[in-house]
Amino acid sequence: METINIDGVNLFLSHPDELKYDWVGQTELLDQVLAAWLVLDKEDLPLNPRLIGKPGVGKTTLAYAAAKRLGRSIYMFQATMDTRPEDLIITPVIGERGHIRYMASPLVTAMIQGGVCILDEGNRMSEKSWASLAPLLDNRRYVESVVAAIKIQAHSDFRFCATMNDDASTFELPEYIHSRIQPQIFIDFPESDEERVILRRNLPFSNEAILEYIVEFLKLSHAAGERYTVRDGINLGRYALKLLGEHKNPSHREILKVLDLAVRMILGADALDYLHRAARPL
C-alpha cells in the first residue's frame, strides 16, 4: 500500500477504482462535465459538477467516463446517511503492535495524487459531513483532519464530482454547499436506441427477443412517468435469462412467462401492465 508523509504524519493511500463502465450516447452531457473541470488560466479553478437524476439513469457511469476521458486515476466514495467527516478525510485504524495507522479516504487520496473523486449519492450525506468539505470545494482547495491534526492541500490536477439521486430518501443540502457544487447537470432517461445499446452491452448473451420486450417496456413506462430505468431493465433481463437457464431457443410464450415473473419479483405487479402492452406489437 502506497504511503505519503504530510507534516510528519504517514498516510496510507487508497487504491484507485477500475470499473467496466461505458457511457452510451448523450455526448453533450459528457462535454458538460468536462467543461466544468476545464482550467482556462493559471488563475482559474475547476468547478465541482453535481449530476442529478433518478436512480439508475447512469450518473455514476457518466462521471466515471468523463474522468477516464481526462486520463486520471479515479477514486469513488459511496456516501451514506452514516458517513462521518473523518470517513471522508482520514480514518485511524489499529495496525501492527497496536500502532495507529492513518488511512486516507478515496477523496483525500485523489486530492494528493491529482486524481478524480466521484462522491456517489452525495445527498444521502448529512450537513456535518458536507461542512468538512467546504474549504475543499471553494478557492481554498484543502481539507483539515482533526484526527491526524494536519491540513491537506489538493493537487492542481484534482477534480471532484458529486452524484445525487432525485428521490425522497435524501437530505436537503445547505445553501453554502449548493453554491460550491456547481454546475448542476441533469440526466434523464436515455433514448430507446441508446437503452437498446446499453442492454446489449450488459447482456451480450441475451436472446434478442428479450431485449426488444425490455426496450419496449421501458419506452412505455417512461411515457407514463414511471421511474423504471435501464438498470431495472438489465436486472429484468438478467433474471429472466437465469429463469430460462440453458434453454437457448425459447418460444415467445416462454419468454413472456419468465419476463412476467421477473417483473413481478423485481418491480412488482403494478409494472406488469407495461410488459403486457409491450408484448402486443411484438
Secondary structure, DSSP 4 states (H G I P E B T S, - for coil): --EEEETTEEEEPPPPP-------S-HHHHHHHHHHH---STT------EEEESTTSSHHHHHHHHHHHHT--EEEEE--TT--HHHHSEEEEE-GGG-EEEEEPHHHHHHHHT-EEEEETGGGS-HHHHHTTTTTSSTT-EEEETTTTEEEEPPTT-EEEEEEE-SSSSPPPPHHHHTTS--EEE--PPPHHHHHHHHHHH-TTS-HHHHHHHHHHHHHHHHTT----HHHHHHHHHHHHHHHTT-SS--HHHHHHHHHHHHHHHT-GGGHHHHHHHHTT-
